[in-house]
Amino acid sequence: MRQQIGRILVILALGLLFFAYSNFLPTSLSNDLIADYVKNHFIREVIFGVVLAALAIRLSLRVQTMREWVALGALGSIVILPFWIAALLGWSTGGLAEIWGGAIDENGAYYLHGPQVVGFYIGWIMMYPASRQATNVSDV
């Protein structure tokens, strides 16, 4: 039961990426304030993010060993942490509302990414393999 709840949290957290892209992609591609090069980069980010999120969701459906659990943690972290790394480096602050043409709240990205990180890591911890046999990586 614990692992099922964890799996649901992980899938919901990773699914927020699809929600974010569906909201921001139409706005960003139609905005003249964003250069074509940045739009091109954003499209590549979307493709990369969607593929990694889909792989992580698929992996979350069958986590039974410690190796799979660690792989899910690594893959999920690659999906959900870039925003926070950019925020820590100061790359995602200031002027967001203007760039998006007032379509988003200045703090909208934080409202989305905060629950995503918390939900993913709580769910991931809850998915920790329960049996001793499952945690023995050398048997895999």
Z-matrix of the N, CA and C atoms (Angstrom, degrees):
N
C 1 1.451
C 2 1.534 1 110.62
N 3 1.333 2 116.10 1 -42.76
C 4 1.464 3 121.34 2 179.65
C 5 1.520 4 110.04 3 -59.53
N 6 1.325 5 115.93 4 -43.88
C 7 1.460 6 119.81 5 -178.42
C 8 1.528 7 111.88 6 -69.35
N 9 1.317 8 117.37 7 -33.15
C 10 1.467 9 120.64 8 177.77
C 11 1.528 10 110.67 9 -65.79
N 12 1.327 11 116.35 10 -43.93
C 13 1.467 12 120.30 11 177.84
C 14 1.526 13 109.71 12 -63.75
N 15 1.329 14 116.19 13 -42.49
C 16 1.459 15 120.38 14 176.82
C 17 1.518 16 111.84 15 -59.75
N 18 1.313 17 116.03 16 -42.95
C 19 1.471 18 121.03 17 179.17
C 20 1.525 19 110.58 18 -61.11
N 21 1.320 20 116.80 19 -42.45
C 22 1.469 21 121.00 20 178.77
C 23 1.523 22 110.38 21 -62.58
N 24 1.330 23 117.48 22 -44.47
C 25 1.468 24 120.78 23 178.71
C 26 1.525 25 111.60 24 -62.19
N 27 1.322 26 116.66 25 -42.90
C 28 1.468 27 120.87 26 179.38
C 29 1.527 28 110.30 27 -62.33
N 30 1.314 29 117.07 28 -46.65
C 31 1.467 30 120.55 29 -178.35
C 32 1.527 31 110.75 30 -65.44
N 33 1.327 32 117.57 31 -41.27
C 34 1.467 33 119.97 32 177.31
C 35 1.527 34 111.30 33 -63.25
N 36 1.329 35 116.84 34 -42.69
C 37 1.467 36 120.48 35 -179.57
C 38 1.523 37 111.06 36 -64.10
N 39 1.316 38 116.76 37 -45.00
C 40 1.464 39 119.75 38 178.65
C 41 1.528 40 110.85 39 -68.61
N 42 1.322 41 116.40 40 -31.87
C 43 1.462 42 120.90 41 178.20
C 44 1.517 43 113.34 42 -66.57
N 45 1.333 44 117.43 43 -23.17
C 46 1.462 45 120.23 44 176.71
C 47 1.524 46 111.73 45 -61.69
N 48 1.317 47 116.89 46 -25.98
C 49 1.461 48 120.38 47 177.15
C 50 1.529 49 110.18 48 -62.16
N 51 1.323 50 117.23 49 -41.73
C 52 1.461 51 120.99 50 178.84
C 53 1.533 52 110.54 51 -65.51
N 54 1.332 53 116.50 52 -37.90
C 55 1.460 54 121.37 53 176.92
C 56 1.526 55 110.36 54 -63.39
N 57 1.325 56 116.58 55 -45.49
C 58 1.465 57 120.75 56 -179.72
C 59 1.522 58 110.91 57 -61.58
N 60 1.318 59 116.37 58 -46.45
C 61 1.462 60 119.40 59 -179.61
C 62 1.527 61 111.73 60 -63.84
N 63 1.318 62 117.33 61 -39.29
C 64 1.463 63 119.22 62 -178.97
C 65 1.523 64 111.35 63 -66.60
N 66 1.328 65 117.65 64 -26.73
C 67 1.463 66 120.92 65 177.43
C 68 1.522 67 112.80 66 -83.08
N 69 1.323 68 116.71 67 -43.05
C 70 1.456 69 120.16 68 -171.25
C 71 1.520 70 113.92 69 -89.49
N 72 1.313 71 118.52 70 -26.08
C 73 1.463 72 120.67 71 -176.37
C 74 1.531 73 112.75 72 -62.87
N 75 1.336 74 119.94 73 -50.40
C 76 1.472 75 118.63 74 179.50
C 77 1.533 76 112.51 75 -61.22
N 78 1.321 77 116.74 76 -38.18
C 79 1.461 78 120.32 77 -179.97
C 80 1.516 79 111.46 78 -67.24
N 81 1.312 80 116.83 79 -44.78
C 82 1.462 81 119.38 80 -176.00
C 83 1.521 82 112.01 81 -69.53
N 84 1.303 83 117.94 82 -37.00
C 85 1.466 84 119.89 83 -177.57
C 86 1.524 85 112.87 84 -73.77
N 87 1.318 86 117.36 85 -23.28
C 88 1.464 87 120.02 86 -179.31
C 89 1.525 88 112.85 87 -96.82
N 90 1.327 89 118.35 88 0.97
C 91 1.460 90 122.15 89 -175.77
C 92 1.528 91 110.69 90 -91.34
N 93 1.332 92 116.52 91 126.21
C 94 1.465 93 121.19 92 179.14
C 95 1.524 94 112.97 93 -75.85
N 96 1.332 95 117.92 94 -15.26
C 97 1.466 96 120.53 95 179.71
C 98 1.526 97 112.34 96 -75.82
N 99 1.309 98 116.80 97 -14.44
C 100 1.462 99 120.88 98 -179.02
C 101 1.528 100 108.31 99 -101.96
N 102 1.317 101 116.06 100 125.59
C 103 1.465 102 121.43 101 -177.56
C 104 1.526 103 111.04 102 -65.47
N 105 1.331 104 115.22 103 153.83
C 106 1.467 105 120.47 104 179.79
C 107 1.520 106 111.87 105 -59.94
N 108 1.330 107 117.16 106 -35.93
C 109 1.460 108 120.21 107 178.76
C 110 1.526 109 110.43 108 -61.66
N 111 1.329 110 116.51 109 -42.04
C 112 1.467 111 120.60 110 179.41
C 113 1.524 112 109.97 111 -67.24
N 114 1.325 113 117.10 112 -38.76
C 115 1.467 114 120.34 113 177.18
C 116 1.531 115 110.24 114 -62.19
N 117 1.322 116 116.25 115 -42.97
C 118 1.460 117 121.32 116 178.09
C 119 1.527 118 110.34 117 -60.89
N 120 1.326 119 116.25 118 -43.93
C 121 1.466 120 120.42 119 178.43
C 122 1.532 121 110.57 120 -63.61
N 123 1.330 122 116.29 121 -39.91
C 124 1.454 123 120.49 122 -179.42
C 125 1.529 124 110.69 123 -64.30
N 126 1.336 125 117.21 124 -39.57
C 127 1.469 126 120.46 125 177.50
C 128 1.525 127 109.99 126 -61.41
N 129 1.338 128 116.94 127 -42.61
C 130 1.467 129 119.80 128 177.96
C 131 1.525 130 110.69 129 -64.21
N 132 1.317 131 116.74 130 -38.87
C 133 1.462 132 120.14 131 177.71
C 134 1.522 133 110.62 132 -63.27
N 135 1.319 134 116.82 133 -41.86
C 136 1.462 135 120.94 134 179.84
C 137 1.524 136 110.34 135 -62.53
N 138 1.325 137 117.01 136 -46.97
C 139 1.468 138 120.14 137 179.72
C 140 1.524 139 110.29 138 -60.80
N 141 1.320 140 117.05 139 -47.42
C 142 1.461 141 122.37 140 179.68
C 143 1.532 142 110.61 141 -61.61
N 144 1.329 143 116.70 142 -46.41
C 145 1.459 144 120.95 143 -179.08
C 146 1.514 145 113.14 144 -64.66
N 147 1.318 146 116.85 145 -41.73
C 148 1.464 147 121.09 146 -179.84
C 149 1.525 148 110.56 147 -65.36
N 150 1.328 149 116.86 148 -43.44
C 151 1.469 150 120.03 149 179.56
C 152 1.526 151 110.46 150 -63.98
N 153 1.330 152 117.54 151 -46.58
C 154 1.468 153 119.92 152 179.75
C 155 1.525 154 112.03 153 -64.72
N 156 1.332 155 117.01 154 -40.73
C 157 1.465 156 119.80 155 178.37
C 158 1.523 157 110.70 156 -64.34
N 159 1.325 158 117.51 157 -41.71
C 160 1.469 159 120.70 158 178.34
C 161 1.526 160 110.99 159 -63.68
N 162 1.330 161 117.10 160 -41.67
C 163 1.470 162 120.00 161 176.99
C 164 1.530 163 111.15 162 -63.45
N 165 1.331 164 116.78 163 -40.98
C 166 1.467 165 120.15 164 179.38
C 167 1.529 166 110.84 165 -66.17
N 168 1.320 167 117.26 166 -40.93
C 169 1.467 168 120.17 167 177.83
C 170 1.523 169 109.83 168 -63.43
N 171 1.319 170 116.85 169 -43.59
C 172 1.474 171 120.27 170 178.26
C 173 1.526 172 110.69 171 -60.73
N 174 1.323 173 116.62 172 -44.71
C 175 1.461 174 120.83 173 178.99
C 176 1.526 175 110.98 174 -63.46
N 177 1.331 176 117.69 175 -36.90
C 178 1.469 177 120.36 176 -178.60
C 179 1.525 178 112.26 177 -64.41
N 180 1.315 179 117.42 178 -21.58
C 181 1.464 180 120.90 179 -179.63
C 182 1.520 181 112.99 180 -76.22
N 183 1.335 182 117.19 181 -13.26
C 184 1.468 183 118.93 182 -176.13
C 185 1.530 184 113.70 183 -135.15
N 186 1.307 185 118.65 184 25.03
C 187 1.464 186 120.40 185 179.07
C 188 1.522 187 109.41 186 -69.72
N 189 1.349 188 115.87 187 117.34
C 190 1.460 189 121.06 188 177.56
C 191 1.518 190 112.08 189 -132.71
N 192 1.311 191 117.11 190 -23.25
C 193 1.467 192 120.29 191 -178.22
C 194 1.519 193 110.06 192 -113.10
N 195 1.314 194 114.81 193 164.91
C 196 1.456 195 120.53 194 177.94
C 197 1.533 196 110.58 195 -62.05
N 198 1.309 197 117.13 196 -38.93
C 199 1.470 198 121.02 197 179.95
C 200 1.530 199 110.49 198 -61.57
N 201 1.319 200 117.64 199 -43.64
C 202 1.464 201 120.96 200 178.53
C 203 1.525 202 110.90 201 -66.41
N 204 1.330 203 116.28 202 -36.89
C 205 1.461 204 120.64 203 179.26
C 206 1.528 205 110.53 204 -65.20
N 207 1.318 206 117.30 205 -44.36
C 208 1.464 207 121.41 206 178.33
C 209 1.533 208 110.03 207 -65.53
N 210 1.328 209 117.10 208 -41.19
C 211 1.468 210 120.78 209 178.38
C 212 1.527 211 110.75 210 -61.29
N 213 1.330 212 117.07 211 -41.05
C 214 1.462 213 120.83 212 177.43
C 215 1.524 214 110.31 213 -63.32
N 216 1.320 215 117.37 214 -43.04
C 217 1.463 216 120.45 215 178.17
C 218 1.516 217 112.36 216 -60.96
N 219 1.326 218 116.55 217 -42.35
C 220 1.468 219 120.65 218 179.75
C 221 1.528 220 111.03 219 -67.85
N 222 1.318 221 116.84 220 -47.73
C 223 1.459 222 120.91 221 -178.49
C 224 1.530 223 111.05 222 -65.36
N 225 1.325 224 116.36 223 -43.55
C 226 1.461 225 120.10 224 177.73
C 227 1.513 226 112.35 225 -63.21
N 228 1.325 227 117.19 226 -37.26
C 229 1.465 228 120.88 227 178.01
C 230 1.523 229 111.23 228 -65.00
N 231 1.327 230 116.58 229 -37.98
C 232 1.467 231 120.14 230 177.17
C 233 1.529 232 110.18 231 -62.92
N 234 1.319 233 116.63 232 -32.94
C 235 1.462 234 120.77 233 -179.39
C 236 1.525 235 111.37 234 -76.34
N 237 1.331 236 118.43 235 -43.78
C 238 1.466 237 119.65 236 -169.08
C 239 1.526 238 115.84 237 -98.73
N 240 1.315 239 119.16 238 -17.68
C 241 1.465 240 119.56 239 -175.04
C 242 1.529 241 116.94 240 -87.24
N 243 1.331 242 122.03 241 -21.50
C 244 1.471 243 119.25 242 -176.94
C 245 1.524 244 114.76 243 -55.13
N 246 1.325 245 118.61 244 -37.36
C 247 1.463 246 119.91 245 178.52
C 248 1.522 247 110.73 246 -60.08
N 249 1.329 248 116.88 247 -44.05
C 250 1.466 249 120.17 248 -177.34
C 251 1.521 250 111.52 249 -71.39
N 252 1.321 251 117.06 250 -33.84
C 253 1.465 252 119.85 251 175.43
C 254 1.528 253 109.22 252 -64.17
N 255 1.326 254 116.63 253 -44.56
C 256 1.466 255 120.68 254 177.80
C 257 1.527 256 110.96 255 -63.00
N 258 1.329 257 116.93 256 -39.60
C 259 1.463 258 120.11 257 178.92
C 260 1.529 259 111.05 258 -64.44
N 261 1.328 260 116.94 259 -41.67
C 262 1.467 261 120.26 260 178.31
C 263 1.525 262 111.95 261 -64.33
N 264 1.323 263 117.04 262 -32.58
C 265 1.463 264 121.29 263 179.09
C 266 1.530 265 112.35 264 -85.21
N 267 1.334 266 116.37 265 -2.07
C 268 1.457 267 120.66 266 177.68
C 269 1.516 268 114.38 267 82.18
N 270 1.322 269 117.88 268 16.37
C 271 1.460 270 120.92 269 -176.89
C 272 1.521 271 113.47 270 -88.26
N 273 1.300 272 118.39 271 -7.11
C 274 1.469 273 118.71 272 -175.91
C 275 1.524 274 111.76 273 -125.05
N 276 1.310 275 116.20 274 24.94
C 277 1.463 276 118.69 275 -177.79
C 278 1.519 277 110.09 276 -116.47
N 279 1.301 278 115.86 277 150.44
C 280 1.456 279 122.52 278 173.86
C 281 1.518 280 113.97 279 76.61
N 282 1.318 281 115.58 280 126.49
C 283 1.451 282 121.10 281 173.13
C 284 1.512 283 116.38 282 78.62
N 285 1.322 284 117.72 283 8.72
C 286 1.467 285 118.74 284 -178.29
C 287 1.523 286 112.11 285 -62.70
N 288 1.321 287 117.04 286 -42.22
C 289 1.465 288 119.86 287 -178.05
C 290 1.526 289 111.14 288 -64.11
N 291 1.335 290 117.04 289 -38.78
C 292 1.466 291 120.12 290 -179.89
C 293 1.528 292 110.99 291 -67.62
N 294 1.319 293 116.44 292 -44.22
C 295 1.462 294 120.16 293 -178.79
C 296 1.517 295 111.15 294 -62.56
N 297 1.322 296 115.99 295 -38.77
C 298 1.461 297 119.39 296 -178.92
C 299 1.525 298 111.59 297 -87.29
N 300 1.317 299 117.43 298 13.51
C 301 1.461 300 121.16 299 175.64
C 302 1.513 301 113.49 300 64.76
N 303 1.318 302 117.71 301 30.14
C 304 1.457 303 121.87 302 -179.49
C 305 1.516 304 113.67 303 74.62
N 306 1.327 305 117.19 304 6.37
C 307 1.468 306 121.01 305 -176.90
C 308 1.517 307 112.64 306 -74.87
N 309 1.328 308 117.23 307 -19.34
C 310 1.466 309 119.82 308 179.11
C 311 1.519 310 109.73 309 -128.11
N 312 1.294 311 114.76 310 156.53
C 313 1.457 312 121.91 311 173.61
C 314 1.527 313 108.24 312 -73.30
N 315 1.303 314 116.54 313 146.51
C 316 1.467 315 121.33 314 179.99
C 317 1.528 316 111.53 315 -54.39
N 318 1.320 317 116.92 316 -34.44
C 319 1.466 318 121.24 317 -179.09
C 320 1.524 319 113.05 318 -101.42
N 321 1.317 320 117.59 319 10.13
C 322 1.461 321 121.39 320 -176.61
C 323 1.513 322 114.05 321 -57.43
N 324 1.329 323 116.72 322 -40.00
C 325 1.467 324 119.89 323 -179.65
C 326 1.523 325 110.75 324 -65.13
N 327 1.329 326 116.53 325 -36.31
C 328 1.464 327 119.45 326 179.18
C 329 1.527 328 110.91 327 -68.29
N 330 1.342 329 116.32 328 -36.99
C 331 1.464 330 120.32 329 178.32
C 332 1.522 331 111.27 330 -63.16
N 333 1.308 332 117.26 331 -32.27
C 334 1.461 333 121.46 332 -179.17
C 335 1.526 334 111.82 333 -84.04
N 336 1.328 335 116.79 334 -46.03
C 337 1.462 336 120.26 335 -174.50
C 338 1.528 337 113.41 336 -75.80
N 339 1.319 338 118.40 337 -26.88
C 340 1.468 339 120.53 338 177.67
C 341 1.520 340 112.24 339 -60.90
N 342 1.344 341 117.90 340 -58.13
C 343 1.470 342 119.31 341 177.68
C 344 1.526 343 112.87 342 -61.94
N 345 1.326 344 117.20 343 -29.78
C 346 1.460 345 120.13 344 178.80
C 347 1.525 346 110.69 345 -62.31
N 348 1.318 347 117.10 346 -47.49
C 349 1.468 348 121.03 347 -178.92
C 350 1.525 349 110.71 348 -66.36
N 351 1.318 350 116.55 349 -47.49
C 352 1.468 351 120.50 350 -179.11
C 353 1.528 352 110.38 351 -61.90
N 354 1.324 353 117.46 352 -47.29
C 355 1.462 354 121.09 353 -179.70
C 356 1.515 355 112.76 354 -62.38
N 357 1.335 356 116.54 355 -42.52
C 358 1.458 357 119.16 356 -179.21
C 359 1.520 358 110.94 357 -63.27
N 360 1.328 359 117.88 358 -50.09
C 361 1.460 360 118.87 359 -174.47
C 362 1.526 361 112.99 360 -71.52
N 363 1.324 362 118.31 361 -33.89
C 364 1.468 363 119.42 362 174.51
C 365 1.531 364 109.36 363 -65.21
N 366 1.329 365 116.70 364 -46.18
C 367 1.463 366 120.19 365 178.09
C 368 1.514 367 112.33 366 -62.47
N 369 1.328 368 116.78 367 -41.60
C 370 1.465 369 121.15 368 179.94
C 371 1.523 370 110.61 369 -62.43
N 372 1.319 371 117.87 370 -43.55
C 373 1.472 372 121.11 371 178.10
C 374 1.528 373 110.12 372 -63.83
N 375 1.322 374 117.06 373 -39.11
C 376 1.465 375 120.15 374 179.06
C 377 1.527 376 112.09 375 -66.61
N 378 1.316 377 117.45 376 -22.26
C 379 1.468 378 121.21 377 -179.79
C 380 1.522 379 112.46 378 -85.82
N 381 1.310 380 117.78 379 2.91
C 382 1.466 381 121.11 380 -179.72
C 383 1.529 382 109.17 381 -51.45
N 384 1.336 383 117.56 382 128.94
C 385 1.474 384 120.02 383 -178.03
C 386 1.527 385 111.57 384 -57.26
N 387 1.326 386 115.56 385 129.88
C 388 1.461 387 120.83 386 -172.70
C 389 1.525 388 114.00 387 -82.54
N 390 1.314 389 118.09 388 -37.21
C 391 1.464 390 119.10 389 -173.55
C 392 1.518 391 111.66 390 -84.77
N 393 1.333 392 115.75 391 152.21
C 394 1.461 393 120.63 392 178.02
C 395 1.524 394 110.54 393 -65.08
N 396 1.306 395 116.06 394 -35.16
C 397 1.453 396 120.89 395 -179.38
C 398 1.538 397 110.66 396 -63.77
N 399 1.315 398 116.44 397 -38.42
C 400 1.462 399 120.52 398 -178.90
C 401 1.520 400 112.00 399 -70.25
N 402 1.327 401 117.29 400 -25.84
C 403 1.461 402 119.37 401 -177.05
C 404 1.517 403 112.78 402 -86.89
N 405 1.315 404 117.78 403 -6.76
C 406 1.457 405 120.76 404 179.75
C 407 1.530 406 108.98 405 -82.68
N 408 1.323 407 116.41 406 97.79
C 409 1.459 408 122.09 407 -174.86
C 410 1.522 409 111.87 408 -66.95
N 411 1.324 410 118.57 409 -30.23
C 412 1.462 411 120.58 410 -176.75
C 413 1.526 412 112.56 411 -67.58
N 414 1.325 413 118.12 412 -19.75
C 415 1.462 414 121.24 413 179.11
C 416 1.523 415 112.71 414 -84.12
N 417 1.314 416 116.92 415 -8.02
C 418 1.463 417 120.49 416 -175.75
C 419 1.502 418 110.20 417 -78.13
